Amino acid sequence: MSEWIKCSERMPDDGQEVIVMDVNRNRVQSGIVYAYGRFVDFNEEYYEVHNPSHWMPLPAPRKCDVQ
């Protein structure tokens, strides 16, 4: 798994889906997209993370052994 990256050091690529630490909600949010300079969740309803401290890329998906 990737390491946490401080938002003050570097931001993700535009359009990249990430995991982010949401300081306002004091929890980790997954499925967040970095778009137009902000972290946004489009999954259930529009929610913008206003005070993120750290982020990390989503882990690579596991390969399924289908038989």
N, CA, C and O atoms as a GROMACS GRO file, in nm:
protein
  268
    1MET      N    1   0.084  -0.118   0.000
    1MET     CA    2   0.000   0.000   0.000
    1MET      C    3   0.089   0.124   0.000
    1MET      O    4   0.200   0.122   0.052
    2SER      N    5   0.040   0.228  -0.057
    2SER     CA    6   0.114   0.352  -0.064
    2SER      C    7   0.121   0.420   0.072
    2SER      O    8   0.044   0.388   0.163
    3GLU      N    9   0.212   0.513   0.084
    3GLU     CA   10   0.225   0.593   0.205
    3GLU      C   11   0.138   0.718   0.194
    3GLU      O   12   0.108   0.764   0.083
    4TRP      N   13   0.099   0.772   0.308
    4TRP     CA   14   0.024   0.898   0.310
    4TRP      C   15   0.112   1.012   0.261
    4TRP      O   16   0.230   1.018   0.295
    5ILE      N   17   0.056   1.100   0.182
    5ILE     CA   18   0.126   1.216   0.126
    5ILE      C   19   0.062   1.342   0.184
    5ILE      O   20  -0.060   1.357   0.179
    6LYS      N   21   0.144   1.431   0.239
    6LYS     CA   22   0.091   1.557   0.292
    6LYS      C   23   0.041   1.644   0.177
    6LYS      O   24   0.108   1.659   0.075
    7CYS      N   25  -0.076   1.702   0.195
    7CYS     CA   26  -0.131   1.793   0.094
    7CYS      C   27  -0.041   1.914   0.075
    7CYS      O   28  -0.037   1.973  -0.034
    8SER      N   29   0.030   1.953   0.179
    8SER     CA   30   0.120   2.067   0.169
    8SER      C   31   0.244   2.036   0.084
    8SER      O   32   0.311   2.127   0.036
    9GLU      N   33   0.274   1.907   0.064
    9GLU     CA   34   0.390   1.866  -0.015
    9GLU      C   35   0.357   1.844  -0.162
    9GLU      O   36   0.432   1.885  -0.251
   10ARG      N   37   0.242   1.779  -0.186
   10ARG     CA   38   0.208   1.745  -0.325
   10ARG      C   39   0.060   1.708  -0.333
   10ARG      O   40   0.005   1.651  -0.239
   11MET      N   41  -0.003   1.742  -0.444
   11MET     CA   42  -0.142   1.705  -0.467
   11MET      C   43  -0.149   1.599  -0.577
   11MET      O   44  -0.056   1.587  -0.656
   12PRO      N   45  -0.257   1.523  -0.582
   12PRO     CA   46  -0.271   1.420  -0.687
   12PRO      C   47  -0.289   1.482  -0.825
   12PRO      O   48  -0.307   1.602  -0.839
   13ASP      N   49  -0.282   1.396  -0.925
   13ASP     CA   50  -0.311   1.439  -1.062
   13ASP      C   51  -0.459   1.470  -1.074
   13ASP      O   52  -0.542   1.409  -1.006
   14ASP      N   53  -0.494   1.565  -1.161
   14ASP     CA   54  -0.633   1.599  -1.184
   14ASP      C   55  -0.708   1.477  -1.235
   14ASP      O   56  -0.664   1.412  -1.329
   15GLY      N   57  -0.822   1.446  -1.173
   15GLY     CA   58  -0.903   1.331  -1.213
   15GLY      C   59  -0.865   1.202  -1.142
   15GLY      O   60  -0.931   1.100  -1.162
   16GLN      N   61  -0.762   1.204  -1.059
   16GLN     CA   62  -0.718   1.084  -0.988
   16GLN      C   63  -0.810   1.054  -0.870
   16GLN      O   64  -0.844   1.144  -0.794
   17GLU      N   65  -0.850   0.928  -0.856
   17GLU     CA   66  -0.931   0.885  -0.742
   17GLU      C   67  -0.837   0.846  -0.629
   17GLU      O   68  -0.740   0.772  -0.651
   18VAL      N   69  -0.864   0.895  -0.508
   18VAL     CA   70  -0.772   0.878  -0.396
   18VAL      C   71  -0.847   0.848  -0.267
   18VAL      O   72  -0.970   0.849  -0.262
   19ILE      N   73  -0.770   0.820  -0.163
   19ILE     CA   74  -0.816   0.813  -0.025
   19ILE      C   75  -0.763   0.939   0.041
   19ILE      O   76  -0.647   0.976   0.020
   20VAL      N   77  -0.846   1.007   0.121
   20VAL     CA   78  -0.805   1.134   0.178
   20VAL      C   79  -0.844   1.140   0.326
   20VAL      O   80  -0.947   1.086   0.366
   21MET      N   81  -0.760   1.206   0.407
   21MET     CA   82  -0.792   1.231   0.546
   21MET      C   83  -0.870   1.361   0.555
   21MET      O   84  -0.817   1.468   0.526
   22ASP      N   85  -0.996   1.350   0.596
   22ASP     CA   86  -1.087   1.464   0.606
   22ASP      C   87  -1.081   1.515   0.750
   22ASP      O   88  -1.140   1.455   0.839
   23VAL      N   89  -1.011   1.625   0.771
   23VAL     CA   90  -0.990   1.680   0.905
   23VAL      C   91  -1.123   1.730   0.964
   23VAL      O   92  -1.144   1.717   1.085
   24ASN      N   93  -1.210   1.787   0.883
   24ASN     CA   94  -1.338   1.838   0.933
   24ASN      C   95  -1.426   1.727   0.990
   24ASN      O   96  -1.493   1.746   1.092
   25ARG      N   97  -1.425   1.611   0.926
   25ARG     CA   98  -1.506   1.498   0.973
   25ARG      C   99  -1.425   1.401   1.060
   25ARG      O  100  -1.480   1.305   1.114
   26ASN      N  101  -1.296   1.426   1.073
   26ASN     CA  102  -1.205   1.342   1.151
   26ASN      C  103  -1.214   1.196   1.110
   26ASN      O  104  -1.227   1.107   1.195
   27ARG      N  105  -1.207   1.172   0.979
   27ARG     CA  106  -1.209   1.036   0.928
   27ARG      C  107  -1.146   1.028   0.790
   27ARG      O  108  -1.124   1.129   0.723
   28VAL      N  109  -1.119   0.906   0.750
   28VAL     CA  110  -1.063   0.879   0.619
   28VAL      C  111  -1.178   0.860   0.521
   28VAL      O  112  -1.273   0.787   0.550
   29GLN      N  113  -1.170   0.924   0.406
   29GLN     CA  114  -1.271   0.913   0.302
   29GLN      C  115  -1.210   0.842   0.182
   29GLN      O  116  -1.102   0.880   0.136
   30SER      N  117  -1.277   0.740   0.131
   30SER     CA  118  -1.230   0.673   0.010
   30SER      C  119  -1.320   0.710  -0.107
   30SER      O  120  -1.429   0.763  -0.087
   31GLY      N  121  -1.275   0.682  -0.227
   31GLY     CA  122  -1.354   0.713  -0.345
   31GLY      C  123  -1.363   0.861  -0.374
   31GLY      O  124  -1.460   0.907  -0.434
   32ILE      N  125  -1.264   0.937  -0.331
   32ILE     CA  126  -1.262   1.081  -0.353
   32ILE      C  127  -1.185   1.110  -0.481
   32ILE      O  128  -1.080   1.050  -0.505
   33VAL      N  129  -1.236   1.199  -0.562
   33VAL     CA  130  -1.168   1.238  -0.687
   33VAL      C  131  -1.108   1.376  -0.667
   33VAL      O  132  -1.174   1.467  -0.616
   34TYR      N  133  -0.982   1.392  -0.708
   34TYR     CA  134  -0.919   1.524  -0.707
   34TYR      C  135  -0.946   1.587  -0.843
   34TYR      O  136  -0.895   1.540  -0.945
   35ALA      N  137  -1.027   1.692  -0.844
   35ALA     CA  138  -1.066   1.755  -0.971
   35ALA      C  139  -1.072   1.906  -0.954
   35ALA      O  140  -1.131   1.957  -0.859
   36TYR      N  141  -1.010   1.975  -1.046
   36TYR     CA  142  -1.011   2.122  -1.048
   36TYR      C  143  -0.961   2.183  -0.917
   36TYR      O  144  -1.013   2.284  -0.871
   37GLY      N  145  -0.859   2.118  -0.857
   37GLY     CA  146  -0.797   2.173  -0.738
   37GLY      C  147  -0.870   2.145  -0.608
   37GLY      O  148  -0.843   2.210  -0.507
   38ARG      N  149  -0.962   2.050  -0.608
   38ARG     CA  150  -1.033   2.016  -0.485
   38ARG      C  151  -1.063   1.866  -0.479
   38ARG      O  152  -1.070   1.799  -0.582
   39PHE      N  153  -1.080   1.816  -0.357
   39PHE     CA  154  -1.115   1.676  -0.334
   39PHE      C  155  -1.267   1.666  -0.324
   39PHE      O  156  -1.328   1.731  -0.239
   40VAL      N  157  -1.329   1.585  -0.412
   40VAL     CA  158  -1.474   1.579  -0.421
   40VAL      C  159  -1.521   1.434  -0.422
   40VAL      O  160  -1.458   1.348  -0.484
   41ASP      N  161  -1.633   1.407  -0.354
   41ASP     CA  162  -1.699   1.276  -0.354
   41ASP      C  163  -1.826   1.289  -0.436
   41ASP      O  164  -1.916   1.365  -0.400
   42PHE      N  165  -1.835   1.216  -0.546
   42PHE     CA  166  -1.953   1.219  -0.631
   42PHE      C  167  -2.039   1.094  -0.613
   42PHE      O  168  -2.142   1.081  -0.679
   43ASN      N  169  -1.999   1.001  -0.525
   43ASN     CA  170  -2.065   0.871  -0.516
   43ASN      C  171  -2.210   0.878  -0.470
   43ASN      O  172  -2.298   0.832  -0.542
   44GLU      N  173  -2.238   0.934  -0.354
   44GLU     CA  174  -2.374   0.940  -0.304
   44GLU      C  175  -2.438   1.076  -0.333
   44GLU      O  176  -2.549   1.084  -0.386
   45GLU      N  177  -2.368   1.179  -0.298
   45GLU     CA  178  -2.410   1.315  -0.326
   45GLU      C  179  -2.283   1.398  -0.333
   45GLU      O  180  -2.177   1.353  -0.289
   46TYR      N  181  -2.292   1.515  -0.386
   46TYR     CA  182  -2.173   1.599  -0.397
   46TYR      C  183  -2.126   1.638  -0.257
   46TYR      O  184  -2.201   1.695  -0.178
   47TYR      N  185  -2.001   1.606  -0.227
   47TYR     CA  186  -1.940   1.646  -0.100
   47TYR      C  187  -1.796   1.684  -0.128
   47TYR      O  188  -1.722   1.607  -0.188
   48GLU      N  189  -1.757   1.802  -0.084
   48GLU     CA  190  -1.620   1.848  -0.103
   48GLU      C  191  -1.546   1.843   0.030
   48GLU      O  192  -1.597   1.891   0.132
   49VAL      N  193  -1.426   1.786   0.029
   49VAL     CA  194  -1.341   1.782   0.148
   49VAL      C  195  -1.271   1.917   0.156
   49VAL      O  196  -1.186   1.947   0.072
   50HIS      N  197  -1.306   1.998   0.254
   50HIS     CA  198  -1.256   2.136   0.261
   50HIS      C  199  -1.123   2.150   0.332
   50HIS      O  200  -1.051   2.248   0.307
   51ASN      N  201  -1.086   2.059   0.419
   51ASN     CA  202  -0.964   2.074   0.496
   51ASN      C  203  -0.885   1.943   0.501
   51ASN      O  204  -0.863   1.888   0.609
   52PRO      N  205  -0.843   1.892   0.384
   52PRO     CA  206  -0.769   1.765   0.385
   52PRO      C  207  -0.627   1.784   0.437
   52PRO      O  208  -0.565   1.888   0.414
   53SER      N  209  -0.576   1.685   0.506
   53SER     CA  210  -0.438   1.695   0.554
   53SER      C  211  -0.345   1.604   0.475
   53SER      O  212  -0.232   1.643   0.444
   54HIS      N  213  -0.390   1.483   0.440
   54HIS     CA  214  -0.309   1.384   0.370
   54HIS      C  215  -0.396   1.310   0.268
   54HIS      O  216  -0.518   1.308   0.279
   55TRP      N  217  -0.330   1.250   0.171
   55TRP     CA  218  -0.399   1.166   0.073
   55TRP      C  219  -0.307   1.054   0.030
   55TRP      O  220  -0.186   1.059   0.053
   56MET      N  221  -0.364   0.951  -0.031
   56MET     CA  222  -0.285   0.844  -0.092
   56MET      C  223  -0.362   0.787  -0.210
   56MET      O  224  -0.485   0.789  -0.212
   57PRO      N  225  -0.288   0.734  -0.309
   57PRO     CA  226  -0.356   0.672  -0.423
   57PRO      C  227  -0.431   0.548  -0.377
   57PRO      O  228  -0.395   0.486  -0.277
   58LEU      N  229  -0.535   0.512  -0.451
   58LEU     CA  230  -0.604   0.387  -0.422
   58LEU      C  231  -0.508   0.270  -0.449
   58LEU      O  232  -0.426   0.278  -0.541
   59PRO      N  233  -0.518   0.163  -0.371
   59PRO     CA  234  -0.434   0.046  -0.398
   59PRO      C  235  -0.474  -0.018  -0.530
   59PRO      O  236  -0.587  -0.002  -0.576
   60ALA      N  237  -0.382  -0.090  -0.589
   60ALA     CA  238  -0.411  -0.162  -0.714
   60ALA      C  239  -0.514  -0.270  -0.685
   60ALA      O  240  -0.508  -0.334  -0.580
   61PRO      N  241  -0.609  -0.292  -0.776
   61PRO     CA  242  -0.710  -0.396  -0.753
   61PRO      C  243  -0.645  -0.535  -0.752
   61PRO      O  244  -0.549  -0.562  -0.824
   62ARG      N  245  -0.701  -0.620  -0.670
   62ARG     CA  246  -0.653  -0.759  -0.666
   62ARG      C  247  -0.705  -0.835  -0.786
   62ARG      O  248  -0.816  -0.810  -0.833
   63LYS      N  249  -0.625  -0.927  -0.836
   63LYS     CA  250  -0.668  -1.012  -0.945
   63LYS      C  251  -0.752  -1.126  -0.888
   63LYS      O  252  -0.716  -1.188  -0.788
   64CYS      N  253  -0.864  -1.153  -0.952
   64CYS     CA  254  -0.951  -1.261  -0.908
   64CYS      C  255  -0.915  -1.388  -0.981
   64CYS      O  256  -0.893  -1.388  -1.103
   65ASP      N  257  -0.910  -1.496  -0.908
   65ASP     CA  258  -0.887  -1.629  -0.969
   65ASP      C  259  -1.021  -1.690  -1.002
   65ASP      O  260  -1.084  -1.753  -0.917
   66VAL      N  261  -1.066  -1.671  -1.125
   66VAL     CA  262  -1.193  -1.724  -1.169
   66VAL      C  263  -1.169  -1.858  -1.236
   66VAL      O  264  -1.087  -1.870  -1.327
   67GLN      N  265  -1.242  -1.957  -1.189
   67GLN     CA  266  -1.224  -2.092  -1.245
   67GLN      C  267  -1.352  -2.147  -1.298
   67GLN      O  268  -1.355  -2.259  -1.349
   0.00000   0.00000   0.00000
